């Protein structure tokens, strides 16, 4: 059962509910819940019988869900009419492919004082970079 709610995630995302976003948000919360349970709680660094840990786990899950929502459904943060320009709430200019892609993912790294998600993110980023590098080296 998720620790956070759609209302709490929507509050930090500042999005109004509609059918498409509702489904994407539900999926993002479920995914965040699985990762927080399997990584943070399973690490043994959080105790779900301690109120402070319960609160921080909910916040980690909330911001992680917001991160996933933005990755799969990027939000427009600015628009321009002349010479058409759109800016999304993602840090695409950086080579970061993990939690650093969104401000919500960056907040997850701060909130998870155990460092579990940050370490998993770093490992995944390194693995992806290695895979991309090895694929590039195979191109004649």
C-alpha positions as CSV (number, residue, x, y, z in Angstrom):
1,X,0.0,0.0,0.0
2,X,1.5,3.4,-1.0
3,X,2.7,5.7,1.7
4,X,1.7,8.8,-0.2
5,X,-1.4,10.0,-2.0
6,X,-2.3,11.4,-5.4
7,X,-3.4,14.6,-3.6
8,X,0.0,15.1,-2.0
9,X,1.9,14.4,-5.2
10,X,-0.4,16.7,-7.2
11,X,0.2,19.4,-4.6
12,X,3.9,19.5,-5.3
13,X,3.5,19.0,-9.0
14,X,0.8,21.8,-9.1
15,X,-1.3,19.8,-11.6
16,X,-5.1,19.5,-11.7
17,X,-6.6,16.0,-12.1
18,X,-7.7,14.7,-15.4
19,X,-8.1,11.2,-16.7
20,X,-4.8,10.9,-18.5
21,X,-2.8,12.4,-15.7
22,X,-4.6,10.4,-13.1
23,X,-3.5,7.1,-14.7
24,X,0.1,8.3,-15.1
25,X,0.1,9.6,-11.5
26,X,-1.2,6.3,-10.1
27,X,1.5,4.4,-12.0
28,X,4.2,6.8,-10.7
29,X,3.1,6.4,-7.1
30,X,3.0,2.6,-7.4
31,X,6.5,2.5,-8.9
32,X,7.8,4.9,-6.2
33,X,6.2,2.7,-3.5
34,X,7.9,-0.4,-4.9
35,X,11.3,1.2,-5.0
36,X,11.0,2.8,-1.6
37,X,9.9,-0.5,-0.1
38,X,12.5,-2.6,-1.9
39,X,15.4,-0.3,-1.5
40,X,15.0,2.1,1.4
41,X,13.0,-0.1,3.8
42,X,14.8,-3.3,2.9
43,X,18.1,-1.6,3.5
44,X,17.3,-1.7,7.2
45,X,18.2,2.0,7.6
46,X,14.6,3.0,8.2
47,X,12.3,1.6,10.9
48,X,8.6,1.8,9.9
49,X,7.7,1.7,13.6
50,X,9.4,5.0,14.2
51,X,7.2,8.0,13.4
52,X,10.0,10.2,12.0
53,X,11.1,7.4,9.6
54,X,7.4,6.9,8.5
55,X,7.2,10.6,7.7
56,X,10.5,10.7,5.7
57,X,9.6,7.5,3.8
58,X,6.3,9.2,2.7
59,X,8.2,12.3,1.6
60,X,10.7,10.2,-0.3
61,X,7.9,8.3,-2.0
62,X,6.0,11.5,-2.8
63,X,9.0,13.2,-4.5
64,X,10.0,10.0,-6.2
65,X,6.5,9.7,-7.6
66,X,6.6,13.3,-8.8
67,X,10.0,12.6,-10.5
68,X,8.6,9.5,-12.3
69,X,5.5,11.5,-13.4
70,X,7.7,14.2,-14.9
71,X,10.0,11.7,-16.6
72,X,7.0,10.0,-18.3
73,X,4.9,13.0,-18.8
74,X,7.2,16.1,-19.0
75,X,5.6,19.3,-17.8
76,X,5.9,22.5,-19.7
77,X,7.4,25.2,-17.5
78,X,7.5,28.0,-20.1
79,X,6.2,28.7,-23.6
80,X,6.9,31.3,-26.2
81,X,4.8,32.2,-29.2
82,X,7.3,34.1,-31.5
83,X,9.9,31.6,-32.9
84,X,8.0,28.9,-31.0
85,X,9.8,27.7,-27.8
86,X,8.8,25.3,-25.1
87,X,10.7,24.5,-21.9
88,X,10.1,21.3,-19.9
89,X,10.6,20.7,-16.1
90,X,13.6,18.5,-16.8
91,X,17.3,19.0,-16.7
92,X,17.9,17.7,-20.2
93,X,20.9,19.9,-20.8
94,X,22.9,17.8,-18.3
95,X,24.1,14.3,-19.0
96,X,22.2,13.1,-15.9
97,X,19.9,10.3,-16.8
98,X,18.6,9.4,-13.3
99,X,17.3,11.3,-10.3
100,X,19.1,14.4,-11.4
101,X,16.8,14.8,-14.4
102,X,14.2,16.6,-12.3
103,X,14.1,18.8,-9.3
104,X,11.9,16.2,-7.6
105,X,14.5,13.5,-8.1
106,X,17.2,15.8,-6.8
107,X,15.0,16.3,-3.7
108,X,14.8,12.5,-3.3
109,X,18.6,12.4,-3.0
110,X,18.4,15.0,-0.2
111,X,15.6,13.3,1.7
112,X,17.0,9.8,1.6
113,X,19.6,10.3,4.3
114,X,20.5,6.6,4.1
115,X,21.9,7.2,0.6
116,X,20.2,4.1,-0.7
117,X,18.4,5.6,-3.6
118,X,21.4,7.9,-4.5
119,X,23.6,4.8,-4.6
120,X,21.2,2.8,-6.7
121,X,20.8,5.8,-9.1
122,X,24.6,6.2,-9.4
123,X,25.0,2.5,-10.1
124,X,22.2,2.6,-12.8
125,X,23.7,5.8,-14.4
126,X,27.2,4.2,-14.5
127,X,25.7,1.0,-16.0
128,X,23.8,3.0,-18.6
129,X,26.9,5.1,-19.5
130,X,29.0,1.9,-19.8
131,X,26.4,0.3,-22.0
132,X,26.2,3.4,-24.2
133,X,30.0,3.6,-24.4
134,X,30.4,-0.1,-25.3
135,X,27.7,0.2,-28.0
136,X,29.4,3.3,-29.5
137,X,32.7,1.4,-29.6
138,X,31.1,-1.3,-31.7
139,X,30.0,1.1,-34.5
140,X,32.4,0.9,-37.4
